[in-house]
Structures are given as C-alpha cells and as structure tokens.
Amino acid sequence: MKYKQYDFESFKILTISSEQFKNVHMEINFIDDVDNIFIPLRSFLINLMGYTSKIYPTKREMLIALENLYNSAYYTNYSRLGKSYISSFVLDFVSPRYIKDKKYLENCLKFLCEQVLNPNITEGKFDERSKEIIKERIHQNIEHYKENAFSYAFCESRKMLFNDSISGENINGTHEEIDAITNEDLINDYQKLFADSKADILIIGDVDMDKCVTYLKKYFQKKSIVEKQYVNQIPNKIKPYQKVVVDGGYYQTQLLVYLQFNELTNFELYAVSALYLQILGRANQSDKLAKYLRIDNPLVYSRGLRFDYANKYLLIYTGLKYENVKEALKGIDRALKEMENGIIDEEYFEIQKEKVMSNMTINEDDEEYLIGEYYMNMLFNRPLPLERRKLIKQVTIDDIKKLAKKFKKTLVYVLKESLDDEEN
C-alpha cells in the first residue's frame, strides 16, 4: 500500500495505491462549516446532483453511461460530523488493470468531474422534473424514521436531549423547509458550494495515481481557494437527568439511555473508548450488558451501543417488553458502575484488547474505511489505525475507570409498546 497526497491551490488529492483491491473508489468532497450553510438546502442540492446532470439530463441516460463504464456506480452522499458538513460525489469502478480500453480510466474520472461541474441547469434553473422527484423523495425520507421503532425512538429522543442544538436536527430538514426551497435557492447554493467550500479528492485502488492526477488537473476546476480549520465536535452542555415515557404504536418497547460527556483526551477518545465500548457492550455474549440483560436474566430482545464523539454522547439502547424496563435499567446501571470501579478480569481485558486491534485490521480490507481513515487524519488529525493500535496496547484498567467517570447519565427515554400489539 502506498499513500500519497497531492496539493494544489484550490484542492487536494489523497491517494492510496494498493493491489489488494479490484475496484477503485473515488470521491470528490466539499466540506463546509454548518454555521455558514442552510443544511436542508444543501442536502436537497446534493441529492439533486446525484440524480441527473447537464450531460445526462435523464436518469436513464446516466445509467446507460455508467453501463458503458463497465457498470460503474455513481452516487452522492452527505453527512454532518460535528460542525462540519461533508458533501460527497462518489464513483466506484473496476480497476483499469482488468479493462482493455485505454481511455477507460480517463473516461471514469471525466464522468465524475462532469457530474460535479455540470449540474442539470438550463437557462439559470435546475430541471424542474428532477427537482420535484427529489423533493418527493426527501419528504419520504423525512417520514421514513417512523417505520421502525428504534429509529423513531432515536430521532425523537435526540430532539428532546438536544432541543437547543443542531445535534437534534434532521439533516434533511422538515417538510415545511423542503417545500419552501426554490430553484433560485438551489442555484445560489450550488454557487456557494464552489465558492466557500474546501475541496478534496480521494482515490483508492489498484491504479496509476500520477495518471489520475494528470486527468483530474485536466477535468476538475475550482477557482476559489479555501483554507480553514473545521471542527468535528459540537460543544453540547450536559443536561440535568430526566426520564421520559412515551406511548408508541409499535409492538416492542424501546429503552434508550443517554450518557453525555465533556472533553476527552486524545488518548481516551482514540484508544480507551474502544476498550470501554468493547467490554461494556460489544464483545458478543461476554460483555457486561450481555451478562446482565441476556445471560443472567433474559430481559431484552436486542441491545446495542452508539458512541458519538462529534455530538458528545454514549447511547445504550435495547428492545424489550415494557414490564422489563425497570430490571433492564438496573442491569445497565450495574454494568456502568462496574466499568467505573474497574471490575474487569485482567486476562479478559487483554483478550478484548487483542480483539479490538484485530477488528481494526480486518476493517482495513475495506476501501472506503481505509481512505476515510486517511481523510479524517488530514482533516482533523485523527490518528491512523496503526497509531491507534499502538495507543490501545497502552490502555490499562485504570484508564477505563477514569473514562467511565466522565460519562453522565442525562436521559432515559422509553418508547412504550402499543397495547393493541401487546394483546396480540
């Protein structure tokens, strides 16, 4: 594997060349400060640009073009990481090693650049039909979370916990916000995307990277130069504890326990937390939550953890019967207290340390994961996997205790099962 970064005035190109991958993964990313954009509008724009373009004004024409590129896949994506909003234009294509067409690589890179530089705009307006199709899809996505009990509980509980923060908002916006977006808004936001965003291009795969850079210099143009440090965390205040029980229309109760935290050291964030999460609830049937919620006393149907360092919370979630909520909370509290007190078998601790590092190594077989790690290192100075493994080796049980005491339980959210379903 060979990593190389190419720096130009208005954008950077990050490359990883490796023979282990048969496909090439490429992204053109634009990164913005969330305080400087209207997020629902930007999400609408990125969705729209993934649907059609000036060169391929219908979805059918775009699909035919991708078929001619040996069934390459093009899509757009967007995410918020703390106060940073990342818009991504992605192309996955077969390594040129397996294609006889000598123009294949150039055509692939040209295709992606054209989608970004030539949106489906005619006479100063985005194609109205495409716009309406995307609008309807976004309306559906806004409602989609209600189809699943956990996703509903997760979204509603975040709104409650972060009612004064962007952390509780839907990245797609509300129905009213989407309906209010005009064609002029989209045109202005597209111009803003190029004028005010930092641009980065990521490429990973078995491909001649110098040749890729030559083609990108030819086909990708961005005039504005943006140099800015972006923030990957939201400084949410730790809220007073509250417990909320909400009636739901689902067959299964959802119990969500939020723990907030303030600043963590880099060692805690990138090393200690990995061991903490593993031992608390990610070691299959040997972790503490499994012991107190499944093995000693079968209380839950499902369980899981989410550690969101960008929004500064740890979430423990379970699916269960409402009658078991009280006992499940006791089991969760017992597991958390044991982490605070360092009640962890030393031999087990070392075994889990090896498992965490092994899982990280396995993840490096995934192209997107690997290039993403290098990108986060460039943007936010996050240690690369090799460095994180070295840090994890240094973690002690005392480190776990110190970290555990920084987590403060602030919200217990119970989405109660439907009585009708309960009777059925």
Disulfide bonds with the S-S distance in Angstrom:
none
